[in-house]
Amino acid sequence: MSYPILYSFKRCPYAMRARMALQLAEIKCEIREIRLSNKPEHMLEISPKGTVPILILEDKIIDESYDIVNWVIEKRNIFNNNLRSDQINLTESLIKKFDEAFKHHLDRYKYATRYENADSEFHRSECLKILIDLEAIASNGKWIFGENLNKLDISILPFIRQFRIANPGWFDSLEEISKIKKILNNYLNSEEFKKIMFKYDEWQLGSKPVYFPST
Ligand SMILES: N[C@@H](CCC(=O)N[C@@H](CS)C(=O)NCC(=O)O)C(=O)O
């Protein structure tokens, strides 16, 4: 039996969301851990834009993390929750906001020197504004919409994790996003998160196949 192939990079927030969906669905894949500075030729052949994650299926290749998550959701009912229609709409608009505005400011906050004239503090406060808006709609429960994990949690928490990592002391002292901090902690301390952060050696042509989730 051949398994789907997943090109991945452990620390990539987009790859994390894809791995989380696959893990929750218990869809076993051959995982190929890459280094962004040393992308395998085969990966670039099948998806010349050169980003991870990429999921190779028998009949198609999916090279956008959002599409991988949706493909998993169509296949398996991993979030068996009855969300209201406003929560469904919020899910889509917030994922877009994190993929675009939040990521834009996050990169300029974390790596200001790589961008001409980037003011790290300005970009940090733009990210924080987005988190304060999220705080306003977040539940007091374990996850953003309550006690059940949803597509929104697995899609945006990897970016909030990165935001925290840039300056954990400052992030942890923020009182205005206390629900978000709690939800992030729940994510980071979950068994599922530990599983998706399993460390694989870098894949090279000819490497013996290794599988995700690791057993
Ligand atoms: N829109 C893509 C973005 C993926 C993306 O940008 N991944 C980063 C790693 S976090 C990447 O592969 N960058 C390529 C590079 O830095 O060369 C998706 O959602 O899958």
The ligand as an SDF file (V2000), in Angstrom:
LIG
                    3D

 20 19  0  0  0  0  0  0  0  0999 V2000
    0.2150   29.7980    1.2860 N   0  0  0  0  0  0  0  0  0  0  0  0
    1.1230   28.7290    1.6070 C   0  0  0  0  0  0  0  0  0  0  0  0
    2.2880   29.3260    2.3940 C   0  0  0  0  0  0  0  0  0  0  0  0
    3.3030   28.2810    2.8040 C   0  0  0  0  0  0  0  0  0  0  0  0
    4.6440   28.9330    3.1590 C   0  0  0  0  0  0  0  0  0  0  0  0
    4.8840   30.1070    2.8870 O   0  0  0  0  0  0  0  0  0  0  0  0
    5.5180   28.1250    3.7650 N   0  0  0  0  0  0  0  0  0  0  0  0
    6.8430   28.6400    4.0230 C   0  0  0  0  0  0  0  0  0  0  0  0
    7.4760   28.0190    5.2380 C   0  0  0  0  0  0  0  0  0  0  0  0
    6.6720   28.5080    6.7230 S   0  0  0  0  0  0  0  0  0  0  0  0
    7.7310   28.2770    2.8560 C   0  0  0  0  0  0  0  0  0  0  0  0
    7.7070   27.1610    2.3940 O   0  0  0  0  0  0  0  0  0  0  0  0
    8.5030   29.2340    2.3710 N   0  0  0  0  0  0  0  0  0  0  0  0
    9.4010   29.0090    1.2830 C   0  0  0  0  0  0  0  0  0  0  0  0
   10.7310   29.6160    1.4980 C   0  0  0  0  0  0  0  0  0  0  0  0
   10.9460   30.2830    2.5190 O   0  0  0  0  0  0  0  0  0  0  0  0
   11.6000   29.4060    0.6460 O   0  0  0  0  0  0  0  0  0  0  0  0
    0.3910   27.6540    2.3780 C   0  0  0  0  0  0  0  0  0  0  0  0
   -0.5420   27.9990    3.1110 O   0  0  0  0  0  0  0  0  0  0  0  0
    0.7200   26.4600    2.2550 O   0  0  0  0  0  0  0  0  0  0  0  0
  1  2  1  0
  2  3  1  0
  2 18  1  0
  3  4  1  0
  4  5  1  0
  5  6  2  0
  5  7  1  0
  7  8  1  0
  8  9  1  0
  8 11  1  0
  9 10  1  0
 11 12  2  0
 11 13  1  0
 13 14  1  0
 14 15  1  0
 15 16  2  0
 15 17  1  0
 18 19  2  0
 18 20  1  0
M  END
$$$$
